[in-house]
Amino acid sequence: MLREHVLPHAAHARMVWRAAPRWASLSLACTLAGSAFLVVSMLAIGRLIGAVYSAVAQHGDSSPVWVWFGVFAGVTILDQWRQAVARWSDPRLWAAYRVGLHDLIAETGLHPRGLAELDSEQTGATLRTVSASSRHWMIPQGLTGTWALLSTRLVGVGSVIVLLSWRWWVPFLVAGSFALTSRATSAWIDGIHEHIWSDSPIERRHGGYARRLLVEPAAAKEIRLFGLATWLADRAETLIAAANVPAWRAMNRRMRPIAATVALMLVVIGGAMALLAYDTYHGRVGVSAVTTYVLALLALQAFGTHDAQPGLARISGLLRDLGKLRADLGLPSLTSGPGTERPPFSKAPADVVFDDVTFTYPSRSEPTLRHLSLTIPAGQSLAIVGVNGAGKSTLVKLLTGLYESDSGSVQVGGLDSSAAGGRVGVVFQGFVHYPLSLRENVGFGATELRDDAVLEKAMADAGGSEILARLENGWDTVLSGAFAGGTDLSGGQWQRVALARALVAIRGGARILVLDEPTAALDVRAEAQLFNRFLDVAGDVTTILVSHRLSTVRRAERIVVLDGTTGAITEDGSHEDLMVRGGEYARMFTLQASRFARASQ
């Protein structure tokens, strides 16, 4: 089987069939019937005109007039039924096609368990381009025009067959002239689209950013207060115009081939019409035939440019890029169905083992973690502390399988961290604020759980009961002021929602709960109270707390200190043990405690 990025048009055809075979079959049948009806109508019109001429001018038999009129009328009526069926089947087919396409894009984006591939400039740029292309206005145009283009081409083939009975070489010459013009025009248009749709020049991206700032609510206050509107508008116009200069130059360079092919096409068509007139004048072509041949010659423009071609070119380019990206990521081809599902995970208590782990971010030269070894028994509560940049969040990313270590291994419950999805519930410092209902924001922790009692218990344990109580529409309130009836939450309220989401994940089967500094918007007392509540409700779940406030994690059974210089664990023990040792932890704890005491005075 040829690869999709080699034959993107073939990939589109296979995608159409895969999307909905029954609807595709019905739409294809309608297309074939429509093409046949047009060719039959062309022949019927010629014969009808010939029969009318024979009956009127030559006083011949009039019965052929009614026969051919009946054929024409019957085909016209049948074609109306065909169009009705097509209008019924095509939208269903294209809806299924777009769902399948978006599923493939989503699978491609979600396939990499780790972030390293998504952080790659090439992979990330291609994925963003593919995603944006799937929403482009020309995609629907290409989809709805697929059958129209096929029907037009089939009518062109039928016209060639009709004209073979006159002079066999004429239809090929005329069709070739249309095809040459179409090729030159398509190359001109595709060159412009390729420039616009490819990874944008830096000027266009900067110009687009300036243009978005003019309408984004987040920047509205400062733009008005600092009087930036005119400056941003001028900058956007200048940058985008500069980015379009290569496109205009490419357009100008390709105008000469278009002019030449158009001139050739006019000469060929004019010559064909003149030759037909000559044969008609000398009696070689009758009245019926000349009408049919004229219609057939005009129908050969089916081999020229069609309105649907830019849209189909867009789809083909999209499928080519998507197919190549999926191949690079090790995913099945576009028509091989979804990837293999991960096996179900165990809900038994899980331990965590870091064995001689070294890790370096792709953008850095020095390792963040060096030869780190750490074992966390199942059910233990562990706190990870250290200065900013010590690698606390990096350790969490390795634990959750978002990155792979340079050397060593990370195992969760006996499995490699990359295969431990579903066993770990995490609340990151930069957790997502979903502009959806409170029910969905909390329930995303375990989407299979639909019990309001579970959600309410999670909100209560996260200290968010008052949030639910004050929302006018309760669980169905959208957490975004951008929607009617929605509301905005404060930073602290959002953190409680995210923490409730993690608790729901525990009810859904997660055996490890990681809190990576999610409570930065809370004061020290509220954070300590929340951590204590988590330790109370965690049960046999392994709990990992990451915080720069040492006073809030003192109740953890075990505390480890990461050194920002060596990237290794320098201290390990309970709060009391570490304070007795008088090391770095004791120094940081004493310093923070004295600062808090002074702030409270």
MIKOLFI-924945 format. One record per residue (C-alpha): residue number from 1; residue in three letters; x, y, z. Coordinates in steps of 0.2 Angstrom, whole numbers. Example, Ala and Ser with C-alpha at 12.3 -4.5 7.8 and 13.67 -1.06 7.14 Angstrom:
2
NODE  pos  code      X      Y      Z
NODE    1   ALA     62    -22     39
NODE    2   SER     68     -5     36
This chain:
601
NODE  pos  code      X      Y      Z
NODE    1   MET      0      0      0
NODE    2   LEU      7     17     -5
NODE    3   ARG     10     29     10
NODE    4   GLU     -3     43     12
NODE    5   HIS     10     57     11
NODE    6   VAL     15     50     -6
NODE    7   LEU     -2     49    -13
NODE    8   PRO    -13     61     -3
NODE    9   HIS    -27     61    -15
NODE   10   ALA    -28     42    -13
NODE   11   ALA    -28     45      5
NODE   12   HIS    -43     56      4
NODE   13   ALA    -52     43     -6
NODE   14   ARG    -48     30      7
NODE   15   MET    -53     42     21
NODE   16   VAL    -70     45     13
NODE   17   TRP    -73     26     12
NODE   18   ARG    -67     23     30
NODE   19   ALA    -78     37     37
NODE   20   ALA    -95     29     32
NODE   21   PRO    -94     15     19
NODE   22   ARG   -113     15     16
NODE   23   TRP   -115     34     14
NODE   24   ALA   -100     34      3
NODE   25   SER   -107     21     -8
NODE   26   LEU   -124     30     -9
NODE   27   SER   -115     46    -13
NODE   28   LEU   -104     38    -26
NODE   29   ALA   -119     30    -34
NODE   30   CYS   -127     47    -35
NODE   31   THR   -112     55    -43
NODE   32   LEU   -110     41    -56
NODE   33   ALA   -129     43    -60
NODE   34   GLY   -128     61    -61
NODE   35   SER   -113     60    -74
NODE   36   ALA   -123     48    -84
NODE   37   PHE   -138     59    -84
NODE   38   LEU   -129     74    -90
NODE   39   VAL   -121     64   -105
NODE   40   VAL   -138     57   -109
NODE   41   SER   -146     74   -108
NODE   42   MET   -132     80   -120
NODE   43   LEU   -136     67   -133
NODE   44   ALA   -155     69   -130
NODE   45   ILE   -154     88   -133
NODE   46   GLY   -144     85   -149
NODE   47   ARG   -157     72   -155
NODE   48   LEU   -172     82   -150
NODE   49   ILE   -166     98   -160
NODE   50   GLY   -162     87   -175
NODE   51   ALA   -179     79   -174
NODE   52   VAL   -188     96   -172
NODE   53   TYR   -178    102   -188
NODE   54   SER   -183     87   -197
NODE   55   ALA   -201     88   -193
NODE   56   VAL   -203    107   -196
NODE   57   ALA   -190    111   -210
NODE   58   GLN   -192     95   -219
NODE   59   HIS   -210     90   -214
NODE   60   GLY   -204     74   -208
NODE   61   ASP   -211     62   -195
NODE   62   SER   -214     71   -178
NODE   63   SER   -214     56   -167
NODE   64   PRO   -195     56   -164
NODE   65   VAL   -198     74   -156
NODE   66   TRP   -209     66   -143
NODE   67   VAL   -198     52   -140
NODE   68   TRP   -182     62   -137
NODE   69   PHE   -192     75   -127
NODE   70   GLY   -198     61   -116
NODE   71   VAL   -180     55   -114
NODE   72   PHE   -174     72   -109
NODE   73   ALA   -189     75    -97
NODE   74   GLY   -186     58    -89
NODE   75   VAL   -168     60    -86
NODE   76   THR   -171     78    -79
NODE   77   ILE   -184     71    -67
NODE   78   LEU   -173     57    -62
NODE   79   ASP   -159     69    -59
NODE   80   GLN   -170     79    -47
NODE   81   TRP   -172     63    -37
NODE   82   ARG   -154     60    -38
NODE   83   GLN   -150     77    -31
NODE   84   ALA   -162     75    -17
NODE   85   VAL   -154     59    -12
NODE   86   ALA   -137     67    -13
NODE   87   ARG   -142     81     -2
NODE   88   TRP   -148     68     11
NODE   89   SER   -132     57     10
NODE   90   ASP   -118     69      8
NODE   91   PRO   -119     79     24
NODE   92   ARG   -120     63     34
NODE   93   LEU   -104     57     25
NODE   94   TRP    -94     73     27
NODE   95   ALA    -99     74     45
NODE   96   ALA    -92     57     48
NODE   97   TYR    -77     61     38
NODE   98   ARG    -73     77     49
NODE   99   VAL    -76     67     65
NODE  100   GLY    -64     54     59
NODE  101   LEU    -51     67     54
NODE  102   HIS    -52     76     70
NODE  103   ASP    -51     59     80
NODE  104   LEU    -35     55     70
NODE  105   ILE    -27     73     74
NODE  106   ALA    -32     71     92
NODE  107   GLU    -24     53     93
NODE  108   THR     -9     60     85
NODE  109   GLY     -7     74     98
NODE  110   LEU    -11     63    113
NODE  111   HIS      0     48    107
NODE  112   PRO     16     54    114
NODE  113   ARG     15     50    132
NODE  114   GLY     30     61    136
NODE  115   LEU     32     80    132
NODE  116   ALA     49     78    123
NODE  117   GLU     41     75    106
NODE  118   LEU     29     89    108
NODE  119   ASP     42    101    114
NODE  120   SER     51     97     97
NODE  121   GLU     50    112     86
NODE  122   GLN     47    102     71
NODE  123   THR     34     90     78
NODE  124   GLY     25    104     88
NODE  125   ALA     25    116     73
NODE  126   THR     18    102     61
NODE  127   LEU      5     97     74
NODE  128   ARG     -1    115     76
NODE  129   THR     -1    117     57
NODE  130   VAL    -12    101     55
NODE  131   SER    -24    106     68
NODE  132   ALA    -26    124     62
NODE  133   SER    -28    117     44
NODE  134   SER    -42    105     49
NODE  135   ARG    -52    121     54
NODE  136   HIS    -49    131     38
NODE  137   TRP    -64    137     29
NODE  138   MET    -57    128     13
NODE  139   ILE    -59    111     21
NODE  140   PRO    -78    110     20
NODE  141   GLN    -77    118      2
NODE  142   GLY    -66    103     -3
NODE  143   LEU    -77     90      5
NODE  144   THR    -93     96     -2
NODE  145   GLY    -85     98    -19
NODE  146   THR    -77     81    -20
NODE  147   TRP    -92     73    -28
NODE  148   ALA    -95     88    -39
NODE  149   LEU    -77     87    -46
NODE  150   LEU    -78     69    -49
NODE  151   SER    -95     71    -58
NODE  152   THR    -87     85    -68
NODE  153   ARG    -72     74    -73
NODE  154   LEU    -84     59    -78
NODE  155   VAL    -94     71    -89
NODE  156   GLY    -78     76    -97
NODE  157   VAL    -74     58   -101
NODE  158   GLY    -91     55   -108
NODE  159   SER    -89     70   -119
NODE  160   VAL    -73     63   -126
NODE  161   ILE    -81     47   -130
NODE  162   VAL    -95     56   -139
NODE  163   LEU    -83     67   -149
NODE  164   LEU    -73     51   -155
NODE  165   SER    -87     48   -168
NODE  166   TRP    -82     65   -176
NODE  167   ARG    -63     67   -176
NODE  168   TRP    -55     56   -163
NODE  169   TRP    -40     68   -160
NODE  170   VAL    -50     84   -157
NODE  171   PRO    -57     80   -139
NODE  172   PHE    -39     75   -133
NODE  173   LEU    -32     91   -140
NODE  174   VAL    -46    102   -132
NODE  175   ALA    -45     93   -116
NODE  176   GLY    -26     94   -115
NODE  177   SER    -27    113   -118
NODE  178   PHE    -39    114   -103
NODE  179   ALA    -28    103    -93
NODE  180   LEU    -13    113    -96
NODE  181   THR    -22    129    -91
NODE  182   SER    -28    121    -76
NODE  183   ARG    -11    115    -71
NODE  184   ALA     -3    132    -73
NODE  185   THR    -17    140    -63
NODE  186   SER    -17    127    -49
NODE  187   ALA      2    129    -47
NODE  188   TRP     -1    148    -46
NODE  189   ILE    -14    146    -33
NODE  190   ASP     -6    131    -23
NODE  191   GLY     10    142    -22
NODE  192   ILE      1    156    -14
NODE  193   HIS     -8    144     -2
NODE  194   GLU      8    135      2
NODE  195   HIS     16    151      7
NODE  196   ILE      1    156     18
NODE  197   TRP     -2    139     25
NODE  198   SER     15    133     29
NODE  199   ASP     24    137     45
NODE  200   SER     22    156     45
NODE  201   PRO     37    168     43
NODE  202   ILE     42    177     59
NODE  203   GLU     34    193     53
NODE  204   ARG     17    185     50
NODE  205   ARG     17    177     68
NODE  206   HIS     22    194     76
NODE  207   GLY      9    203     66
NODE  208   GLY     -4    190     70
NODE  209   TYR      1    192     89
NODE  210   ALA     -1    211     87
NODE  211   ARG    -18    209     79
NODE  212   ARG    -24    197     92
NODE  213   LEU    -19    208    106
NODE  214   LEU    -31    221     99
NODE  215   VAL    -46    210    103
NODE  216   GLU    -41    199    118
NODE  217   PRO    -49    204    134
NODE  218   ALA    -33    200    144
NODE  219   ALA    -24    214    136
NODE  220   ALA    -38    226    134
NODE  221   LYS    -34    236    150
NODE  222   GLU    -16    240    146
NODE  223   ILE    -19    243    128
NODE  224   ARG    -32    257    133
NODE  225   LEU    -22    264    147
NODE  226   PHE     -6    265    138
NODE  227   GLY    -14    270    121
NODE  228   LEU     -6    256    111
NODE  229   ALA    -21    253     99
NODE  230   THR    -14    263     85
NODE  231   TRP      3    257     87
NODE  232   LEU     -2    239     87
NODE  233   ALA    -13    241     72
NODE  234   ASP      1    249     62
NODE  235   ARG     13    236     67
NODE  236   ALA      1    222     63
NODE  237   GLU     -2    229     46
NODE  238   THR     17    232     42
NODE  239   LEU     23    215     48
NODE  240   ILE      9    205     39
NODE  241   ALA     12    215     23
NODE  242   ALA     31    212     24
NODE  243   ALA     27    193     26
NODE  244   ASN     16    193     11
NODE  245   VAL     30    200     -1
NODE  246   PRO     37    183     -6
NODE  247   ALA     19    177    -10
NODE  248   TRP     16    192    -22
NODE  249   ARG     33    189    -30
NODE  250   ALA     29    171    -33
NODE  251   MET     12    176    -40
NODE  252   ASN     20    188    -52
NODE  253   ARG     33    175    -58
NODE  254   ARG     20    162    -62
NODE  255   MET      9    174    -72
NODE  256   ARG     18    171    -89
NODE  257   PRO     14    152    -89
NODE  258   ILE     -4    156    -86
NODE  259   ALA     -5    168   -100
NODE  260   ALA      3    157   -112
NODE  261   THR     -8    142   -108
NODE  262   VAL    -24    153   -109
NODE  263   ALA    -19    159   -126
NODE  264   LEU    -15    141   -132
NODE  265   MET    -32    136   -125
NODE  266   LEU    -41    149   -134
NODE  267   VAL    -33    145   -151
NODE  268   VAL    -37    126   -149
NODE  269   ILE    -55    129   -144
NODE  270   GLY    -57    142   -158
NODE  271   GLY    -49    130   -170
NODE  272   ALA    -60    115   -165
NODE  273   MET    -76    126   -167
NODE  274   ALA    -71    132   -184
NODE  275   LEU    -67    114   -189
NODE  276   LEU    -84    109   -183
NODE  277   ALA    -92    123   -193
NODE  278   TYR    -83    118   -208
NODE  279   ASP    -88    100   -207
NODE  280   THR   -106    105   -204
NODE  281   TYR   -106    117   -219
NODE  282   HIS   -100    103   -230
NODE  283   GLY   -113     91   -224
NODE  284   ARG   -101     79   -215
NODE  285   VAL   -110     83   -198
NODE  286   GLY   -129     84   -197
NODE  287   VAL   -140     95   -186
NODE  288   SER   -142     83   -172
NODE  289   ALA   -123     79   -171
NODE  290   VAL   -117     97   -172
NODE  291   THR   -128    102   -157
NODE  292   THR   -121     87   -147
NODE  293   TYR   -103     90   -152
NODE  294   VAL   -104    109   -147
NODE  295   LEU   -111    104   -130
NODE  296   ALA    -98     90   -129
NODE  297   LEU    -84    103   -134
NODE  298   LEU    -90    115   -120
NODE  299   ALA    -91    101   -108
NODE  300   LEU    -72     97   -110
NODE  301   GLN    -69    111    -98
NODE  302   ALA    -72     98    -85
NODE  303   PHE    -53     95    -87
NODE  304   GLY    -49    113    -82
NODE  305   THR    -49    121    -65
NODE  306   HIS    -64    117    -53
NODE  307   ASP    -70    127    -39
NODE  308   ALA    -67    112    -27
NODE  309   GLN    -49    110    -32
NODE  310   PRO    -41    122    -19
NODE  311   GLY    -51    114     -6
NODE  312   LEU    -46     97    -11
NODE  313   ALA    -28    102    -12
NODE  314   ARG    -30    109      6
NODE  315   ILE    -37     92     11
NODE  316   SER    -23     82      2
NODE  317   GLY     -9     93     10
NODE  318   LEU    -17     91     27
NODE  319   LEU    -18     72     25
NODE  320   ARG      0     71     18
NODE  321   ASP      7     81     33
NODE  322   LEU     -4     71     45
NODE  323   GLY      1     54     38
NODE  324   LYS     20     59     39
NODE  325   LEU     18     65     56
NODE  326   ARG      9     49     62
NODE  327   ALA     23     38     53
NODE  328   ASP     36     48     62
NODE  329   LEU     28     45     79
NODE  330   GLY     25     27     75
NODE  331   LEU      6     28     74
NODE  332   PRO     -4     17     61
NODE  333   SER     -8     25     44
NODE  334   LEU    -23     36     42
NODE  335   THR    -34     21     36
NODE  336   SER    -28      8     48
NODE  337   GLY    -40     13     63
NODE  338   PRO    -35     19     80
NODE  339   GLY    -20     14     89
NODE  340   THR    -19      1    102
NODE  341   GLU    -27      5    119
NODE  342   ARG    -16      4    134
NODE  343   PRO    -19    -11    145
NODE  344   PRO    -30     -8    161
NODE  345   PHE    -20     -4    176
NODE  346   SER    -20    -12    193
NODE  347   LYS    -29     -2    207
NODE  348   ALA    -17    -10    220
NODE  349   PRO     -6      1    231
NODE  350   ALA      9      7    221
NODE  351   ASP     27     11    226
NODE  352   VAL     39     22    216
NODE  353   VAL     57     18    212
NODE  354   PHE     69     30    205
NODE  355   ASP     85     20    201
NODE  356   ASP    101     30    197
NODE  357   VAL     91     43    186
NODE  358   THR    100     56    176
NODE  359   PHE     90     69    166
NODE  360   THR     94     84    155
NODE  361   TYR     81     95    146
NODE  362   PRO     84     95    127
NODE  363   SER     86    114    128
NODE  364   ARG    100    113    141
NODE  365   SER    118    106    142
NODE  366   GLU    119    102    161
NODE  367   PRO    108     89    169
NODE  368   THR     94     94    181
NODE  369   LEU     95     78    190
NODE  370   ARG    111     67    192
NODE  371   HIS    111     49    197
NODE  372   LEU     96     51    208
NODE  373   SER     90     36    218
NODE  374   LEU     74     36    228
NODE  375   THR     62     23    234
NODE  376   ILE     44     28    240
NODE  377   PRO     35     13    248
NODE  378   ALA     16     11    244
NODE  379   GLY      5     22    255
NODE  380   GLN     19     33    261
NODE  381   SER     17     52    262
NODE  382   LEU     33     60    255
NODE  383   ALA     37     79    253
NODE  384   ILE     50     85    241
NODE  385   VAL     58    102    245
NODE  386   GLY     72    112    239
NODE  387   VAL     76    129    232
NODE  388   ASN     69    135    215
NODE  389   GLY     76    126    201
NODE  390   ALA     82    111    211
NODE  391   GLY     72     99    200
NODE  392   LYS     57     96    211
NODE  393   SER     45     98    196
NODE  394   THR     57     88    185
NODE  395   LEU     56     74    197
NODE  396   VAL     37     74    196
NODE  397   LYS     37     75    177
NODE  398   LEU     48     59    176
NODE  399   LEU     37     50    189
NODE  400   THR     22     54    178
NODE  401   GLY     31     48    162
NODE  402   LEU     30     65    154
NODE  403   TYR     49     64    150
NODE  404   GLU     61     49    149
NODE  405   SER     77     49    159
NODE  406   ASP     94     50    150
NODE  407   SER     99     35    161
NODE  408   GLY     92     25    175
NODE  409   SER     74     20    177
NODE  410   VAL     58     26    185
NODE  411   GLN     45     13    190
NODE  412   VAL     28     15    197
NODE  413   GLY     20     -1    204
NODE  414   GLY     32    -12    195
NODE  415   LEU     29     -4    178
NODE  416   ASP     39      9    168
NODE  417   SER     32     26    172
NODE  418   SER     28     28    153
NODE  419   ALA     15     14    155
NODE  420   ALA      8     20    172
NODE  421   GLY     -5     31    165
NODE  422   GLY    -21     31    176
NODE  423   ARG    -11     26    192
NODE  424   VAL     -5     44    195
NODE  425   GLY    -16     59    199
NODE  426   VAL     -7     75    198
NODE  427   VAL    -11     93    202
NODE  428   PHE      2    104    193
NODE  429   GLN      6    122    198
NODE  430   GLY      0    127    181
NODE  431   PHE    -16    116    181
NODE  432   VAL    -29    119    167
NODE  433   HIS    -44    131    170
NODE  434   TYR    -57    122    159
NODE  435   PRO    -70    135    153
NODE  436   LEU    -83    121    157
NODE  437   SER    -95    117    171
NODE  438   LEU    -90    114    188
NODE  439   ARG    -96     96    186
NODE  440   GLU    -84     93    172
NODE  441   ASN    -69    103    180
NODE  442   VAL    -70     91    195
NODE  443   GLY    -76     76    186
NODE  444   PHE    -62     76    174
NODE  445   GLY    -52     67    187
NODE  446   ALA    -61     51    183
NODE  447   THR    -74     53    169
NODE  448   GLU    -82     36    172
NODE  449   LEU    -88     42    189
NODE  450   ARG   -105     51    187
NODE  451   ASP   -111     51    205
NODE  452   ASP   -114     69    212
NODE  453   ALA   -110     62    230
NODE  454   VAL    -92     58    224
NODE  455   LEU    -90     75    217
NODE  456   GLU    -97     83    233
NODE  457   LYS    -86     73    244
NODE  458   ALA    -71     78    234
NODE  459   MET    -76     97    234
NODE  460   ALA    -78     95    253
NODE  461   ASP    -61     87    256
NODE  462   ALA    -53    100    245
NODE  463   GLY    -61    114    255
NODE  464   GLY    -72    120    241
NODE  465   SER    -89    117    248
NODE  466   GLU    -92    136    249
NODE  467   ILE    -88    137    231
NODE  468   LEU   -102    125    226
NODE  469   ALA   -114    133    238
NODE  470   ARG   -112    151    231
NODE  471   LEU   -114    146    212
NODE  472   GLU   -131    150    206
NODE  473   ASN   -133    135    195
NODE  474   GLY   -123    123    206
NODE  475   TRP   -113    109    197
NODE  476   ASP   -119    115    180
NODE  477   THR   -112    133    182
NODE  478   VAL    -99    137    168
NODE  479   LEU    -82    142    176
NODE  480   SER    -79    157    164
NODE  481   GLY    -86    174    163
NODE  482   ALA    -85    173    144
NODE  483   PHE   -102    163    144
NODE  484   ALA   -119    168    148
NODE  485   GLY   -123    162    166
NODE  486   GLY   -105    158    169
NODE  487   THR    -93    165    183
NODE  488   ASP    -75    168    186
NODE  489   LEU    -66    160    201
NODE  490   SER    -51    167    211
NODE  491   GLY    -34    159    210
NODE  492   GLY    -37    151    227
NODE  493   GLN    -54    144    222
NODE  494   TRP    -47    137    206
NODE  495   GLN    -34    128    216
NODE  496   ARG    -47    120    227
NODE  497   VAL    -57    114    211
NODE  498   ALA    -41    107    204
NODE  499   LEU    -37     98    221
NODE  500   ALA    -55     91    221
NODE  501   ARG    -52     84    203
NODE  502   ALA    -36     75    210
NODE  503   LEU    -47     67    224
NODE  504   VAL    -59     61    211
NODE  505   ALA    -45     53    202
NODE  506   ILE    -41     43    218
NODE  507   ARG    -59     37    218
NODE  508   GLY    -57     32    200
NODE  509   GLY    -42     21    204
NODE  510   ALA    -27     32    205
NODE  511   ARG    -15     25    218
NODE  512   ILE     -2     39    218
NODE  513   LEU     -7     58    222
NODE  514   VAL      5     71    217
NODE  515   LEU      3     89    222
NODE  516   ASP     16    100    213
NODE  517   GLU     15    117    222
NODE  518   PRO     -4    119    217
NODE  519   THR     -8    130    232
NODE  520   ALA      3    145    229
NODE  521   ALA    -12    157    229
NODE  522   LEU    -17    151    247
NODE  523   ASP     -9    158    262
NODE  524   VAL      2    148    273
NODE  525   ARG    -11    143    285
NODE  526   ALA    -24    138    272
NODE  527   GLU    -10    128    262
NODE  528   ALA     -5    119    278
NODE  529   GLN    -24    115    282
NODE  530   LEU    -27    108    265
NODE  531   PHE    -11     97    265
NODE  532   ASN    -16     90    282
NODE  533   ARG    -34     86    275
NODE  534   PHE    -26     77    260
NODE  535   LEU    -15     67    271
NODE  536   ASP    -31     62    281
NODE  537   VAL    -41     57    266
NODE  538   ALA    -27     49    256
NODE  539   GLY    -29     32    265
NODE  540   ASP    -17     19    257
NODE  541   VAL    -13     31    242
NODE  542   THR      5     36    240
NODE  543   THR      5     55    242
NODE  544   ILE     19     66    236
NODE  545   LEU     19     84    241
NODE  546   VAL     30     97    232
NODE  547   SER     31    114    241
NODE  548   HIS     43    128    244
NODE  549   ARG     34    132    260
NODE  550   LEU     42    120    272
NODE  551   SER     30    123    287
NODE  552   THR     16    116    277
NODE  553   VAL     24     99    273
NODE  554   ARG     31     95    291
NODE  555   ARG     17     82    294
NODE  556   ALA     23     71    279
NODE  557   GLU     30     55    285
NODE  558   ARG     46     58    275
NODE  559   ILE     54     73    268
NODE  560   VAL     68     73    255
NODE  561   VAL     79     88    250
NODE  562   LEU     84     91    232
NODE  563   ASP    101    101    230
NODE  564   GLY    100    113    215
NODE  565   THR    119    112    212
NODE  566   THR    121     93    212
NODE  567   GLY    104     88    206
NODE  568   ALA    103     74    219
NODE  569   ILE     95     71    236
NODE  570   THR    105     77    250
NODE  571   GLU     94     74    265
NODE  572   ASP     81     61    268
NODE  573   GLY     70     59    284
NODE  574   SER     56     65    294
NODE  575   HIS     54     83    299
NODE  576   GLU     60     80    317
NODE  577   ASP     75     70    311
NODE  578   LEU     80     83    299
NODE  579   MET     78     97    311
NODE  580   VAL     89     87    323
NODE  581   ARG    103     85    310
NODE  582   GLY    104    104    308
NODE  583   GLY    107    103    289
NODE  584   GLU    100    113    274
NODE  585   TYR     82    108    278
NODE  586   ALA     84    114    296
NODE  587   ARG     92    130    290
NODE  588   MET     78    134    277
NODE  589   PHE     64    129    289
NODE  590   THR     71    141    303
NODE  591   LEU     73    155    290
NODE  592   GLN     56    154    283
NODE  593   ALA     48    152    301
NODE  594   SER     57    168    306
NODE  595   ARG     51    177    291
NODE  596   PHE     33    172    294
NODE  597   ALA     34    177    312
NODE  598   ARG     40    194    307
NODE  599   ALA     26    196    294
NODE  600   SER     13    191    307
NODE  601   GLN     18    204    320
